[in-house]
Amino acid sequence: MHIAILTFDGFNELDSLIALGILNRIKKPDWRVSLACPTPTVRSMNGVTLHAQATLAEAATADVVLVGSGMQTREVVADTALMAQLQLDPARQLLGAQCSGTLVLAKLGLLHGIPACTDLTTKPWVEAAGVDVLNQPLFVSGNIATAGGCLASQYLACWVIARLEGLEAACSAMHYVAPVGEKEDYVARMRRHIEPTLHSMPALA
């Protein structure tokens, strides 16, 4: 099981790394979570340099792809050569987007007829791409999920875990990372967002 988190120059550390941390609460030999980047290193919006763990080509064949956000997402979607490498397909992959990552899915044509979540800064750009933006942290349609707001990355990660390993595994992961004294509150809130999305799950090809 390979989960790739697309991470570009200008990335938001919270969006990519919170998901990375929560998803790695699953301890299985075949469970791999990687930061997939277009270059060997990428630099965050706050100057943190990360080394790529996977290429975009590897991400295209991953079981799950989460599109991280950042300050240069509009440059990403304007780069036709880069976008051509993102051969994503919700028929065979779980796809998620965090904040401005939603713009990437929109420009790839994957949100046609589907409302989505994103951050407030990105909202007008996503709407200009023809997608209705919802005022909520998470929305799931079939095998595609979008999240809005940096800390909504916890819901995106838990959605992936719930789809692949079950809701109780997602609850366990959230319980581990939640603040002491508030763990039950965090788990309950996550369940309210995630559980309804699991009632009718389309199969992956």
C-alpha positions as CSV (number, residue, x, y, z in Angstrom):
1,M,0.0,0.0,0.0
2,H,1.6,3.2,-1.2
3,I,0.3,6.6,-0.1
4,A,1.9,9.5,-1.9
5,I,1.6,13.1,-0.6
6,L,2.3,15.5,-3.5
7,T,4.6,18.2,-2.1
8,F,5.8,21.1,-4.2
9,D,8.0,24.1,-3.7
10,G,6.4,26.6,-1.4
11,F,4.5,23.8,0.4
12,N,2.7,24.3,3.7
13,E,4.4,22.2,6.3
14,L,1.2,21.6,8.3
15,D,-0.7,20.3,5.3
16,S,1.8,17.7,4.2
17,L,3.4,16.8,7.5
18,I,0.4,16.4,9.7
19,A,-1.0,13.9,7.2
20,L,2.4,12.2,7.0
21,G,2.5,11.8,10.7
22,I,-1.0,10.5,11.2
23,L,-0.9,8.1,8.3
24,N,2.3,6.6,9.6
25,R,0.4,5.5,12.8
26,I,-0.4,2.4,10.7
27,K,2.4,0.0,11.4
28,K,2.2,-2.6,8.7
29,P,5.1,-4.0,6.6
30,D,3.4,-3.1,3.3
31,W,2.2,0.4,4.4
32,R,4.3,3.1,2.8
33,V,3.7,6.9,3.1
34,S,5.9,9.1,1.0
35,L,6.4,12.7,0.1
36,A,6.3,12.8,-3.7
37,C,8.0,15.8,-5.3
38,P,8.9,17.0,-8.8
39,T,12.5,17.6,-7.8
40,P,14.9,15.9,-5.4
41,T,14.3,18.6,-2.8
42,V,11.5,21.1,-2.1
43,R,11.5,24.2,0.1
44,S,8.5,25.1,2.2
45,M,6.8,28.4,2.5
46,N,8.7,28.9,5.7
47,G,12.1,27.9,4.4
48,V,12.2,24.2,5.4
49,T,13.9,21.9,2.9
50,L,12.7,18.4,2.5
51,H,14.1,15.5,0.4
52,A,11.7,13.8,-1.9
53,Q,10.8,10.2,-0.9
54,A,9.1,9.4,-4.2
55,T,8.8,10.8,-7.7
56,L,5.7,12.1,-9.4
57,A,5.8,9.0,-11.7
58,E,5.7,6.8,-8.6
59,A,2.8,8.8,-7.3
60,A,0.8,8.2,-10.5
61,T,0.9,4.5,-9.6
62,A,0.3,4.9,-5.9
63,D,-2.8,3.4,-4.2
64,V,-3.6,6.8,-2.6
65,V,-2.5,10.3,-3.7
66,L,-3.0,13.3,-1.4
67,V,-2.3,16.7,-3.0
68,G,-0.7,19.0,-0.5
69,S,-1.0,22.8,-0.7
70,G,1.4,25.7,-0.7
71,M,2.1,29.2,-1.8
72,Q,3.1,28.3,-5.4
73,T,0.1,26.1,-6.4
74,R,-1.0,28.5,-9.1
75,E,2.5,28.1,-10.6
76,V,2.1,24.4,-10.4
77,V,-1.1,24.3,-12.3
78,A,0.3,26.6,-14.9
79,D,3.2,24.2,-15.6
80,T,1.8,22.0,-18.3
81,A,4.8,19.6,-18.3
82,L,4.4,19.1,-14.5
83,M,0.7,18.7,-14.7
84,A,1.0,16.1,-17.5
85,Q,2.9,13.9,-15.0
86,L,-0.1,13.8,-12.7
87,Q,-1.9,10.8,-14.2
88,L,-4.4,10.4,-11.4
89,D,-7.6,8.3,-11.6
90,P,-10.2,7.9,-8.9
91,A,-11.3,4.6,-10.4
92,R,-8.1,3.0,-9.3
93,Q,-6.9,5.4,-6.6
94,L,-8.1,7.2,-3.5
95,L,-7.5,10.9,-4.2
96,G,-7.4,13.7,-1.6
97,A,-6.6,17.4,-1.8
98,Q,-5.7,19.7,1.0
99,C,-6.4,23.5,0.7
100,S,-4.8,24.7,-2.6
101,G,-4.3,21.1,-3.6
102,T,-8.0,21.2,-4.5
103,L,-7.0,23.6,-7.3
104,V,-4.7,20.9,-8.8
105,L,-7.6,18.4,-8.8
106,A,-9.9,21.0,-10.4
107,K,-7.4,21.8,-13.1
108,L,-6.9,18.1,-13.8
109,G,-10.7,17.9,-14.5
110,L,-11.3,15.5,-11.5
111,L,-13.9,17.7,-9.8
112,H,-16.3,18.1,-12.6
113,G,-19.8,18.3,-11.1
114,I,-18.4,17.8,-7.6
115,P,-18.3,20.5,-4.9
116,A,-15.1,20.7,-2.9
117,C,-13.4,22.2,0.2
118,T,-10.4,24.5,0.2
119,D,-8.9,27.3,2.2
120,L,-10.3,30.8,2.0
121,T,-7.3,32.2,0.0
122,T,-7.7,29.5,-2.7
123,K,-11.5,29.6,-2.8
124,P,-11.9,32.2,-5.6
125,W,-9.4,30.4,-7.8
126,V,-11.2,27.0,-7.3
127,E,-14.5,28.7,-8.1
128,A,-13.0,30.3,-11.2
129,A,-12.1,26.8,-12.3
130,G,-15.8,25.9,-12.2
131,V,-16.0,24.2,-8.8
132,D,-18.5,25.1,-6.1
133,V,-16.7,25.6,-2.7
134,L,-18.3,24.4,0.5
135,N,-18.0,26.1,3.9
136,Q,-16.8,23.0,5.7
137,P,-13.6,21.2,6.5
138,L,-14.1,18.0,4.5
139,F,-16.2,16.7,1.7
140,V,-16.1,13.3,0.2
141,S,-17.5,12.1,-3.1
142,G,-16.8,8.5,-4.0
143,N,-13.0,8.1,-4.0
144,I,-12.2,11.8,-3.9
145,A,-11.9,13.9,-0.7
146,T,-11.1,17.5,-0.3
147,A,-10.2,19.4,2.8
148,G,-10.1,23.1,3.7
149,G,-7.9,24.7,6.4
150,C,-4.5,23.5,7.5
151,L,-5.7,21.5,10.5
152,A,-8.3,19.7,8.4
153,S,-5.4,17.6,7.2
154,Q,-6.2,15.4,10.2
155,Y,-9.6,14.5,8.6
156,L,-8.1,13.8,5.2
157,A,-5.5,11.4,6.8
158,C,-8.1,9.7,8.9
159,W,-10.4,9.3,5.9
160,V,-7.6,7.4,4.1
161,I,-7.0,5.2,7.1
162,A,-10.8,4.5,7.6
163,R,-11.1,3.6,3.9
164,L,-8.1,1.2,3.9
165,E,-8.0,-0.1,7.5
166,G,-11.4,0.7,9.0
167,L,-12.9,3.4,11.2
168,E,-11.4,2.0,14.4
169,A,-7.9,2.2,13.0
170,A,-8.6,5.9,12.2
171,C,-9.9,6.5,15.7
172,S,-6.8,4.9,17.2
173,A,-4.5,7.1,15.0
174,M,-6.4,10.2,16.0
175,H,-6.4,9.3,19.7
176,Y,-2.6,9.0,19.6
177,V,-2.0,12.5,18.1
178,A,-4.8,14.4,19.9
179,P,-4.0,16.6,22.9
180,V,-4.1,15.0,26.4
181,G,-7.4,15.7,28.1
182,E,-9.1,16.3,24.7
183,K,-8.6,12.9,23.0
184,E,-12.2,11.7,23.2
185,D,-13.4,15.0,21.9
186,Y,-11.0,14.9,18.9
187,V,-11.9,11.3,18.1
188,A,-15.7,12.0,18.4
189,R,-15.4,15.0,16.1
190,M,-13.4,13.0,13.5
191,R,-15.9,10.3,13.6
192,R,-18.7,12.8,12.8
193,H,-16.9,13.9,9.7
194,I,-15.6,10.5,8.5
195,E,-18.2,7.9,9.4
196,P,-21.0,9.1,7.1
197,T,-18.6,8.9,4.1
198,L,-18.1,5.2,4.7
199,H,-21.7,4.1,4.1
200,S,-21.3,3.8,0.3
201,M,-17.8,3.3,-0.7
202,P,-17.1,2.7,-4.4
203,A,-14.6,-0.1,-5.1
204,L,-11.2,0.6,-6.6
205,A,-10.3,-1.0,-9.9
